[in-house]
Amino acid sequence: MDQVALITGASRGIGRGIALELASEGFDLVVNYAGNEAAAAETAKHCVERAAVGGHTIRVELCQADVGQAADRERLVEFTRESLGRLDLLVNNAGITSIGRADLLDATEENWDALMAVNLKGPFFLSQVAARWMVDQAKADTGRRPKIINISSVSAHAVSTNRGDYCVAKAGLGMVTKLFAARLADHGINVYEVCPGVIASDMTAPVKEKYDQLIADGLTPIRRWGEPSDVGRAVAALARDAFPFTTGEVFNVDGGFHVRTL
């Protein structure tokens, strides 16, 4: 049974890791990117190759869109409809880091608004647009179980006073997950939150030295950096319907960071 996944922010990093693992499962993909078309094309190439290893022939379509913009969100879903015909999985992964990493007392409304548009408003309203279509699909084909997966962060519950906007956005995304889980359950649509910890990516590259030491000192019980593939495998497990009696749940992919010790 062919399945289609739309992954936002999938040109590199965690998004690419998710795309590769879903390709291994045989999903046709829409790889969304904000600006780096070359990186998105590279992701698509790797996905086709990865799928072939597993005996799958998949389609991978690229779509530029800024999820912080209403018109782009509508266009992204319509592109998925026109190019691949259906939507079984939405992965809200696109996000930006705190601009300038300003101290809480120096944070600006301009930077706050820019981050919230992508990291919180984007997933909420993209889920809304996608969910309307998913509901129609579920009514027409009761054998399908569409899903929405939000990629959050340990910053949803761990304070960083120089990234207040990022923390608030990720905490808010947790409530977005619960809201849509409650609203869509009657339609057979499950919604999940995957919460990565310290993951090796372009976003974390500037603080690599800092976290190398923190991890060595025991920041996480599993003393290594997380990889995009770690997050991708978690998403793939949810996508293959391994947890049909679960919705609104948080899946931590953080090396045990969330485990409190004395």
C-alpha positions in Angstrom: 0.0 0.0 0.0 1.6 3.2 -1.2 2.0 5.9 1.5 2.9 9.5 1.2 4.8 11.6 3.8 5.3 15.4 3.8 8.3 16.4 5.8 9.0 20.1 6.5 12.5 21.3 6.8 13.9 18.1 5.2 16.8 19.3 3.2 19.4 18.5 5.9 19.9 17.6 9.6 17.1 15.9 11.5 14.7 16.4 8.6 17.0 14.6 6.2 17.5 11.8 8.8 13.7 11.4 9.0 13.3 11.4 5.2 15.9 8.7 4.8 14.3 6.4 7.4 10.8 6.9 5.8 12.4 6.1 2.4 13.6 2.8 3.9 10.0 2.1 4.8 8.9 2.7 1.2 7.1 6.0 1.7 6.8 8.4 -1.2 8.0 11.8 0.0 7.5 15.5 -0.3 10.8 17.1 0.8 10.1 20.6 1.9 12.8 23.2 2.1 12.9 26.9 2.8 15.9 28.0 0.7 18.6 25.4 0.0 17.4 23.7 -3.1 20.7 21.9 -3.7 20.6 20.3 -0.2 17.0 19.3 -0.8 18.0 17.6 -4.1 20.8 15.8 -2.3 18.3 14.5 0.3 16.0 13.3 -2.5 18.9 11.5 -4.2 19.9 9.7 -1.0 16.3 8.8 -0.3 15.8 7.1 -3.6 19.1 5.2 -3.1 18.1 4.2 0.4 14.7 3.0 -0.7 16.2 0.9 -3.4 18.4 -0.9 -0.9 15.2 -2.1 0.8 13.6 -3.1 -2.5 11.4 -0.1 -2.8 10.9 2.3 -5.7 9.7 5.6 -4.4 8.9 9.1 -5.7 10.5 12.1 -4.0 9.2 15.5 -4.8 10.8 18.8 -3.7 8.7 21.8 -2.7 10.1 25.2 -1.5 7.9 26.8 1.1 8.2 28.9 4.2 5.9 27.3 6.8 5.8 30.6 8.6 3.7 32.0 5.7 0.0 31.2 5.3 0.1 31.2 1.5 3.1 28.9 1.5 1.5 26.4 3.8 -1.6 26.2 1.6 0.6 25.8 -1.5 2.7 23.0 0.2 -0.4 20.9 0.9 -1.8 21.6 -2.5 1.5 20.6 -4.1 1.4 17.3 -2.2 -2.2 16.7 -3.4 -1.3 17.5 -7.1 2.0 15.6 -7.2 1.3 12.5 -5.1 -2.4 12.4 -4.6 -2.7 11.8 -0.9 -1.2 12.4 2.5 -0.7 9.7 5.1 1.9 11.4 7.3 2.8 15.0 8.1 6.1 15.6 9.9 6.4 19.1 11.3 10.1 19.4 11.5 11.0 22.8 10.1 12.4 25.1 12.7 15.0 27.9 13.3 17.2 28.5 16.3 16.9 31.5 18.6 18.2 34.5 16.6 21.2 35.9 18.3 20.7 33.8 21.4 20.0 36.9 23.4 19.7 37.0 27.1 16.0 36.9 28.3 16.3 40.5 29.4 17.6 41.6 26.0 15.2 39.6 23.8 13.4 41.5 21.0 9.8 41.2 19.7 11.1 41.1 16.2 13.2 38.0 16.8 10.4 36.5 18.9 7.9 36.9 16.1 10.3 35.5 13.4 10.9 32.4 15.4 7.3 31.8 16.5 6.1 32.1 12.9 8.2 29.1 11.9 8.5 27.0 15.1 4.9 27.3 16.5 2.5 29.1 14.2 3.7 27.1 11.2 3.2 23.6 12.6 -0.2 24.6 14.1 -1.7 26.0 10.9 0.0 23.5 8.6 -1.5 20.7 10.7 -4.9 22.4 10.4 -4.7 22.4 6.6 -3.3 18.9 6.4 -5.8 17.5 8.9 -8.8 18.7 6.9 -7.6 16.7 4.0 -6.7 13.7 6.2 -10.2 13.7 7.6 -11.6 13.5 4.1 -9.2 10.7 3.2 -10.1 8.8 6.4 -13.8 9.0 5.5 -13.2 7.7 2.0 -10.8 4.9 3.0 -11.2 3.5 6.5 -8.2 1.2 6.0 -5.8 4.2 6.2 -4.6 5.7 9.4 -3.1 9.1 8.7 -0.7 10.6 11.3 0.9 13.9 12.3 4.2 13.9 14.0 5.6 17.0 15.6 9.4 17.3 16.1 9.9 19.1 19.4 13.0 19.4 21.6 14.2 18.9 25.2 14.0 22.7 25.3 10.3 22.2 25.7 11.0 21.4 29.4 14.7 22.4 29.9 15.3 26.1 30.5 17.8 28.1 28.4 17.6 31.7 29.4 19.5 32.8 26.2 16.9 31.0 24.0 13.7 31.9 25.7 11.7 32.2 22.5 12.8 28.7 21.3 11.9 27.1 24.6 8.4 28.7 24.6 7.8 27.6 21.0 8.8 24.0 21.7 6.7 23.9 24.9 3.8 25.3 22.9 4.3 22.6 20.3 3.6 20.0 23.0 0.2 21.5 23.5 -0.4 21.6 19.8 0.2 17.9 19.8 -2.3 17.2 22.5 -4.9 19.5 20.9 -4.8 17.8 17.5 -4.6 14.4 19.1 -7.9 15.0 20.9 -9.6 16.6 18.0 -8.6 14.0 15.4 -8.9 10.8 17.4 -12.5 10.2 16.3 -11.2 10.2 12.7 -8.6 7.5 13.3 -5.8 10.1 13.0 -3.1 9.7 15.6 -0.8 12.6 16.6 2.6 12.3 18.3 5.5 14.4 19.5 9.1 13.3 19.1 11.4 15.1 21.5 15.1 15.0 20.4 17.9 15.9 22.7 21.4 17.0 21.6 21.5 16.0 18.0 24.5 16.5 15.7 23.4 18.9 13.0 24.1 22.2 11.4 22.0 23.9 14.1 24.2 22.4 16.9 27.6 22.7 15.1 28.4 26.1 16.7 28.1 24.6 20.2 29.8 21.3 19.5 32.8 21.9 21.8 30.5 22.9 24.7 28.3 19.8 24.3 31.2 17.5 23.7 32.4 18.3 27.2 28.9 18.2 28.8 28.2 14.8 27.3 31.5 13.5 28.5 30.7 14.8 32.0 27.4 12.9 32.0 24.8 15.3 30.6 23.0 12.2 29.3 23.1 8.6 30.6 23.9 7.5 27.0 27.2 9.4 26.6 27.2 10.3 22.9 25.7 12.8 20.5 22.4 11.8 19.0 22.3 11.4 15.3 19.6 12.5 12.8 19.0 8.8 12.1 18.1 8.3 15.8 15.2 10.7 15.4 14.4 9.2 12.0 14.0 5.7 13.4 11.6 6.9 16.0 9.5 8.7 13.4 9.6 5.6 11.2 8.4 3.4 14.0 5.4 5.7 14.6 4.8 6.0 10.9 4.5 2.2 10.4 1.6 2.2 13.0 3.6 0.4 15.7 1.6 2.3 18.4 -2.0 2.3 17.2 -3.5 2.6 20.8 -1.3 5.7 21.5 -1.9 9.3 20.6 -0.8 12.7 22.1 2.3 11.0 23.5 5.8 12.3 23.7 8.6 10.0 22.5 12.0 11.1 23.9 15.0 10.6 21.7 17.5 12.3 24.0 19.9 9.7 25.3 18.1 9.7 28.7 18.4 13.5 29.2 14.9 13.6 30.7 15.8 11.0 33.4 16.4 12.8 36.7 19.0 11.3 39.0 20.2 12.0 42.5 
